[in-house]
Amino acid sequence: MKIITNNVPRLLEAPDHHGGVGEYVRYKNHNYDLGDFVAAIPEAFGTDGWDGYLSDSFYSGILIKFTDDPDYVIMGRYFT
């Protein structure tokens, strides 16, 4: 599995900016709702500490990692 990330923390956005419920993060020109991510099994994505994933196909998807600051997350992509 190949994982691509620049490890840059991204600010979470409040729901009123998008008219929805929950928190959002902007990544690759898309808004992702944190509630759409599935908890990651630690062995599935290596030892990098990814907390969740969102599949966009059978072979690829988006990864999310929570930081020590609750207002920021780190995003990545995975490919198999």
N, C-alpha and C positions, 0 to 999 in steps of 0.2 A: 504494500500500500504506500502511495506517495502522498505526503502532506505538505501543503504550501501555506506559509504564513509569514508575515513580516513582524509579528509580535508587537504591533503597535496597539496600545489600548484605545478603544473607541468608546465615546460617550454614549450612554443609554439615553434615549429620548422619552419624554413623558407622553402618555397617550393622547392628551389634548392636541398635540401637534398633528396627529393623523386621524383624529376623530374616532379612535378605537378604544379598546380596553387593554390594559397591560403596558409593558415597556417594549420599546423598539430599539434596534440598532441599525445604523446605515452601513452597508457593506456592498461594495461592487455595484453602486448605483441602485440598490434595492433596499427596502426597509424590511427587516425580519423581526417578527414578533417573538419575544422570548418564550411565550407559551407554546409555540409550534415546535420547539426543539425537544428531542427525546433524550433522556438521561443516557450517557455513554457508559458502556461496560469498559472498565479500565483496560482490559486486554485487547479490546477491539481496535484501539487507535494508538497503541504503543505506550510509552512511558512519559509522554509529554503532558499528561494531566488534563486532557480534554474532558469537559464536563457534559457536553451534549452534542448532538448532531441533528441535521435536517437533510434527508436524502433528496436529491433532485433527479436521480436516476438510480438504476440498480447498481451502478459502478461508481457514483460520485455524489458529493454533497458538501454541505457547509458544516464547519465545526465551531464550537464556542467554548471559551474558557473564562471562568470568572476570575477577577483579580482581587487583591486585598481591598481595593477601593470599590464599594458596592455600586458606584456610578459608572464603572468602566468594565468592558469585557474585551477579550482578544478573539479575533476571528481567524479562521483558516478554511482551506478547501482540502478535500481528500479525493483521491482517485485510486481505483484498484485495477 
